[in-house]
Amino acid sequence: MEEQLAENVAAVQQQISEAAKRSGRDAADVCLVGVTKYVDVATTRALVAAGCQTLGENRPQVLWEKAGAMQDLGVHWHMIGHLQRNKVRRTVESTALIHSCDSLRLLKSIDDAGEQLGKSVDVLLEVNVSGETAKHGFSPDEIASVIEAVEPLGNLRVTGLMCMAGLSSGQQDVRREFDLLRELLESNRGNAPANVQLRELSMGMSRDFDVAIESGATLVRVGSSLFRGLR
């Protein structure tokens, strides 16, 4: 398993490097977030040993369990799935970054948890760039007002934006959706308050992370490509 994982991590990093080169970027500016939602703790530990130090989980309870079981490895845990407000405090305790902030109520709850824990919490605003009704996230038109609304939240740092491409989107649509997220980040960067530092773009998964990098992604969330060939 360890050998297969090492090969898979190397192959994904090579794809990241090639996509960055095509777009005139430095591959070092793109962080691979290994998505471990379908594998157990032993396989997750092996992935870290294979060279993937930043991991993402979709389910808060699983993140808590794995973070507790792997404290010795110095993993940077990212919460990438939908987060309910009653699960905020334990998630804030365990994570370096929360990608999936999709409402002002959730942002306020995260800020409250940060105050209770005495820490500043880094988050991304999730944007529904495809317009699909089943997807979470702010609409693109809401981002400017959300950025204005988070200014009083002193235990929160908005470090960027996150999106998922539409499930039925073709390649041209995917590229357009990723470009929209980058344009939103660029257009809102100049007027942002001190606790909004728009520098990160979390977009792209196994099927489309190369396109995301070409559109400016700094964080790519890759799962299935890292676990190919494992029984």
N, C-alpha and C positions, 0 to 999 in steps of 0.2 A: 504493500500500500504506500509506504513512504517513497519508494522510487517512482511510482506512478504519479503521486501528487507532486513531487519535485519536477517531473517532466511537464505536467499540466501547468504549474505555476510559471515555469520558464517559457512555455508556449504562449501563455496569456501576456506575460511581460514583453515578449517579442512582438506580439500584435499591438500592444500599447505603444511600443517604440516605433513601429512602422507607421501607425496612424499619426503619431505626433510628428514624425519626420515629414509625412505628406502635407501636414498643415503648417509646417515651419515652426513647430513648437519643440520644447525640450521635454523628453519623456519623464524627466525627474519632476516635472510640474504636475504629473498625473498620479494620483494615489489609487492603488488597487484595493478595493474593499471586498474581501472574500465573504460571500454570503453563505452562511452555514446552517440555514434553517432546516435542511433535510438530513443532516448528519449528526451523529452522536458526539459525545465529549471526546472519545478516543480519536475519532477521525478529525475532529476540530483541532485537537492538540497536534496531530500529525501534520495538518495543514500549516500550522504555525512553524513547526520544525522545518517544513519545506520552504519557508521564507515569506509567508504571508502574515504580517504582524497586525494588520488592521482588519477587523472582522465586523460584519453586520448581521444583525438578527431581526427578524420580522415580528416575533412574538415576545412581549416583555418578560413573561415568566421563564421562557427558555433562555433569554439573555441573562436574567438574574442567576439561573442555575449554572450556566456555563461560566459566567464571570466569577462566580464563587468557587467553582471547581478548578479554575485555571488562573488563580491569582498569582501563581509563581511564574507565569510566562510574560507578564508585562504587556498583555494585549491591549490595543486601543479599540474599545468596543463602541460601535455605532448602532443606534436604534434606527432602523430604516422602514419599519412597518407602522401601521396605524396605531396610535397611542391614545388610550382612554385616560381621562383625567384621574381616575382612581388608581392608576398604576404609575403615576408620574414620579412620586418621591423615590421609590426604589429604583426606577429607571435612571433618574438623575444621579443617584448614588453610584451607579455602575457604568455610566457611559462617558465617553469623551465628546460625542456629538450626537444630537438628535436631528435626523434628516426630515422627519415627517410632520412638521408643525402645520396644521391645516385649519386652525381657528384661533381667534383672539382669546377665547376662553381657555384653550389649551396653553397658549403662551403665558397667560396670567398664572395658571396653575404651576407651570414650570418656573416662573419667576418666584412665586411663593415658596416652592420647594428649595430653590437656590438660596433664598433668604434664610430659611430654616436650617439649611445645611452649611451656611456660611461659604458658599461658592458661587462663582459666576458660571452660568451654563451656556455653552455654545449650541446654537440651533440653526437650522435652515428652514426657510419658508417653502412649503410644498405648493407647487403651482399646477393646476389642471390645464395643461397646454393643449390637450386634445379635445377638451370640451365634452368628454364622455360623462354621462350622468352617474355612472357607477363608480367613478374615480373620486377620491378625496382630493382636497386642495383648494386653495384660493383661485379665483379666476384671475387671468392676467390683468384685468382692469382694476382689481382690488389692491394690487401690490403697493402702489404708492400710498394709499390710505393706511394700509397695515403697517408700513414702515413708520409712518407718522405716529400711529397709535402705540407702538412699542417704545417710544422714546422714554416714557416715565418708568419703564420696567428696569430697575437698576441692577438686577441680578441675572440679566439676560443679555447675550450677545448674538445678534443675527449676523452670521458670517457668510451667508449666501443663499442660494435658491436650489430647489430640488424638483425634479419632475420624472414622470414615467411616460414613455411614448405610448400612443394609443395601441390597443391590442390588435386592431384591424388596420392600422396605418401601414401603407406601403413605404418603400425606402425613401421616396421623395417627401412623403408626408412626415416621416420620422425626422428627416433632416430639417424640415421646416419647423417642426415642433421644438427641436433642440436649439435651432437658431433663435426662435422666439424667446426661449428662456435666457439665452445669452444677451439678447437685446434688452430684455427686461432688467437684467443685472446692470448692464452698462448705462441704461437711461436713468436708473434710480440711484446710482452710486454717488453722484455729485451732491444731491440734496439730502443725504442720509444723516441722521443724528449720530452722536458719538458712539452709541451702543449698536450701531448697524454698520458693519464693515463688510461690504459686499465684495468678496473675493473668491468664494467657492461656488462651483456649479456641479451638483450631483446629478448626473444623468448618464444613461446607458447601462444595459445589462448584457448578458452573454450574447444575445442575438444582435445587438446594435451598438456595443460600446465603442467600436472603431469609428462609427459615424458620429457618436457623441464627442469623442476626442477631437475629431476634425471640426466640430462646432464649438469647441472650447471647454469641454468637461475637465474638471480638476479632480473629481472623484467618480470612479466607475464601479458599479455594484455588480460583481460577477459571481455567479454561483455554479451553475451546471457545467460550465467549461472547465472549472477547477477539479471536478470530480469524475470526469470521463474515464471510463475503463475500470472503475472500482466496482467490485461486486457488492 
